[in-house]
């Protein structure tokens, strides 16, 4: 996925989405006002991730801000946000790629990557007081002179922490290409997606466990992760064809794998989508998102590139990832663009897809749509980002955020309200973080 180095490169250095009509007999979703989450920063704000704590009634967001990681919370249903704070562990180093989760006890976990001298490794900040203060847990680099990128985090039923990240033993073998207005894509490297876990609140961490066959140069990256109530670990990752010797990356597909023994062993990879739909090695954004609904159904979204078009897709699994549905289009595929996708599971058989795209030619715009396993798309693409477009020449980050809205119908099964967050340069030459609440969803 030409992605990652995502935040690293950008900090260092829609598709014209025609909306299909809403399902007959239903009113359209209601979109609240666009709210600023971030404060101005001379390096811009980008790459947001969002999670909520229904029991505590809070929504949390983390993003890249001034080469560190910023954090903010909302206690009033995402109508307003607290003044952003800089997370400890991200200040003295270059930090990027935040990921966020809330554990069953209400603890908040924010993971991110740091570059510290010759090492690149993940850090997890943990808050036991609803985001008022954080302790820092460093995972550490397994090998001097390593390369690391794009972390994801999930928390198990007993507050066990799971972090996936891109790992390469030899930084000097990793080659990237960077894009104006975007971040960077991998060209080559001894890359593999790996997992580390902690059962003691981040005091100690396991050694790395590869998730894909072929370690240490499997060509696998970007592993969004979910943990089921029974403790099964599910991961979606990208795997590129990789040339032996030169370690040059070709086209890629999304694969699914799971572990029933706390990450010690992993099931054989299952390709999501047909062989003919491929991901370009020049894709600079984070291509892929995984979620589960209240019944345990899995949902994957990603986008593929071919012939000058970029198409977003959704596939679902009712068999714990052993098999996947035929992919359904999220976007029309009418042009070449950045389609940054996120999926959120809702009530049984329901999922919501968020999209940030620059396909219109006018700049970045955000959309949401709802899906049902039994009935297909329940809404068209509903615009959430207001009338203004974000500058296409300004990097918005490689991710967006979606979370159920605490309180009201959003607090229980059947998330009828969600909060979406995204980065975009609106009315400025620098990107900011924005949010909107979407209600009356199927």
C-alpha positions, 0 to 999 in steps of 0.5 A: 500500500503505498502507504505507510511511512504515512505519517513519517514521511509527511511529518518529515519531509472522492473520487467523485463520489456520486451518491446512490439514492437512499433506500426507498421508504427511509429518510436520509441520515441527519448530519450535524454541524462541522466542529473543529477538534484541533487548534492551529499548528505551524506543521498542520494537524492530520491523521486522526483516529477516534474511539468512544466509551459508551459507559463513560459517555466520552469520545476520544480522538488522537492525531499528528500535530506539530510532529507529536501526537495530540489528544482531545475528548468530548463529554457532550456528544462531540458537540465540543472538544477539550483543548488538545494536549500533547501526549507524553512519549511523543514530545522528545521524538518524531511521532506519527501514526496514532491509533486509539482504543478503549478497554472494557474497564474504561482505560484509554490506550493511544499507540503511535510510532516514534523515531528515536535515534537509530530505532523506530518503535511503537509507544502506548500511552495509557490513561486510567482516568478518562484521558486526564493523565497518561503513563507511557509504555515503550514496546522497544525496537527488536533489532538495532537499525530497524524500520517501523511504521503504522501501528494498530491497537486493540484491547481484549476482554481482560484489558490485554493489549494487542499492537500490530505494526510494520517491521523491517529488520534493516532500515537501509533496505527500505525504499519509499516514494513520496507524493506532493499533497500525500505521504509516502509509499513503499517501493522495497524492503524486508517488510512484515506485519508483526504483533506484540502483546501485554498482559500486565498493563504495558509493564512488559511486552511479548517479542514480535510475532509475524502474522504472514508467512515468509518472515522476515520479508513477507511483503506484509504491512498495515494490520488493523486488528479487532479482538472478539469477546471470546478473545479471538484476535482478527487482523486484516493486512496488505500483502504485496508481491515481493521480488526476491533479492531486490525486495521490490514490491509489486501489486497487493491484496488484502488478507485476513488471519486470526489467532485463537491462542492469544497470538502464538499461532495464526490461521492461514491467510484468506484473501479478501476480494478476487485476484483481479482487484489489486492495490497499487504499490503507489498508494500512499494512504492507509488502505484497509479497515476492519470492524465487527458488529454486535453479532460478531460479523466482520466487515472489511473496507479497502480500495483498489487501483487499475486503469486510472481509477480508484474504487472503494470496496466493502466485504463482509464475513459471517463465518469468523473470517473463513470466507468473505462476501463478494465485494460491493462498491463503496465508490463509483470508480470514476477517477484516480483519487485518494479514497481513505476508508474506515468501517465501524460495526453497529447492531447485528448485520449492520456497518457504517463506512466513512470516506474522505476523498479528493475525486471531485477535483474541488478538494477533499470531502467526507462521506458516510453510508450505511450497510446491511448484510441482509439488505445491502446499502441502506443509504447513499453516500451522505456528505458530512464535511459541509459545503467547503472542500479541503485543499487537495494539495495539503496532506489530510493524513492517511486515516479518518475516524469513526466511533459510536456516539455515547448516549441515547441510541448510540450507547447500546446495540444498534449505533443509530448515531456515530461521530466521524472525524477527518483531517482537511485544509479548509480555509487555510493552507494547513490541515486541521481536524474536524468532526461531525455527528451523523444521526438517524442511521439505519 
